[in-house]
């Protein structure tokens, strides 16, 4: 994903609830490994099991 688009996505990710974060993380096409890692660093660690559960179903 292009840098400008990713910056907009990061802002949206930061402002949304956990369900929104999960949706962005799992449904956004074209992210690089580095971009996934950057989003993961912004994800609330105490809710990691919810993200893992969704990822396990993919």
Backbone torsions as a table, in degrees:
resi	resn	phi	psi	omega
1	UNK	NA	140.3	179.7
2	UNK	-63.3	150.7	-175.2
3	UNK	-56.9	-47.2	-178.3
4	UNK	-62.4	-42.4	178.3
5	UNK	-64.6	-39.2	179.9
6	UNK	-67.3	-37.4	178.2
7	UNK	-62.4	-39.8	176.6
8	UNK	-65.0	-41.8	179.2
9	UNK	-63.9	-40.8	178.1
10	UNK	-61.1	-41.2	178.5
11	UNK	-63.3	-45.5	177.6
12	UNK	-61.4	-43.0	179.4
13	UNK	-60.1	-43.8	-178.3
14	UNK	-65.5	-30.7	-173.7
15	UNK	-93.4	-9.2	-175.3
16	UNK	-95.5	167.6	178.1
17	UNK	-78.7	179.8	-176.3
18	UNK	-60.9	-42.6	179.1
19	UNK	-61.0	-39.7	177.4
20	UNK	-66.6	-39.8	177.6
21	UNK	-61.9	-43.1	179.2
22	UNK	-62.9	-43.8	179.7
23	UNK	-61.9	-45.7	179.1
24	UNK	-61.7	-46.4	-176.5
25	UNK	-63.7	-38.4	-173.9
26	UNK	-95.0	-18.1	-172.7
27	UNK	-113.8	-4.1	-178.0
28	UNK	-86.0	117.1	179.3
29	UNK	-79.6	154.4	170.5
30	UNK	83.8	10.4	178.2
31	UNK	-78.6	143.1	175.3
32	UNK	-83.8	167.6	176.9
33	UNK	-58.8	-41.9	179.5
34	UNK	-62.9	-38.3	179.5
35	UNK	-69.1	-40.7	175.0
36	UNK	-59.2	-43.8	-179.9
37	UNK	-62.9	-39.4	179.7
38	UNK	-64.5	-42.3	176.8
39	UNK	-65.2	-40.1	-179.4
40	UNK	-62.3	-35.2	176.8
41	UNK	-64.7	-24.6	-179.9
42	UNK	-89.5	-9.3	-176.0
43	UNK	-79.4	138.9	-179.9
44	UNK	-66.6	118.8	-174.1
45	UNK	-58.6	-33.0	-178.4
46	UNK	-70.6	-11.5	179.1
47	UNK	-109.3	14.2	-175.5
48	UNK	-61.5	-33.7	-180.0
49	UNK	-61.7	-34.7	178.2
50	UNK	-64.5	-43.8	178.1
51	UNK	-64.8	-43.8	179.6
52	UNK	-60.8	-39.2	179.9
53	UNK	-63.3	-42.4	179.0
54	UNK	-67.8	-43.3	179.9
55	UNK	-63.3	-34.0	-179.8
56	UNK	-66.4	-25.6	-179.5
57	UNK	-83.5	-13.7	-177.7
58	UNK	-78.0	NA	NA
